[in-house]
Amino acid sequence: MSRSLKKGPYIEERLLRKILGKKPATAGTIKTWARRSQISPEMVGFTFGVHNGKAHIDVFVTEDMVGHRLGEFSPTRKFVRHGGKMQKEIEMKAKEAEMTAAKSAKEAATSVATKK
């Protein structure tokens, strides 16, 4: 549910104080735990280290992000992958095919170099 228009957007005050009077090029990464804070136009160009529960993930703010929340750009869950035994077999076959293609290309390059 969105915030009412009469209240305005929620922006963490401490976050605004951190960027007040600084230039985006010289500020570096600004660490924050305020994932619920909305991105305002004043934040464009800054890099924020948004905490995801384990580490700070760098988020470079662009004009397209204005109005979104900081937490949207710092995922809290890590996708491992789908599949099991079959998926591993498919990946291994693809890796082997890639290795053989690389070896054949290397051999072709060395045979051309020795003929010259």
Secondary structure by P-SEA (a helix, b strand, c coil): ccccccccccccaaaaaaaccccccccccccccccccccccccccbbbbcccccbbbbbbbcccccccccccccccccccccccaaaaaaaaaaaaaaaaaaaaaaaaaaaaaaac
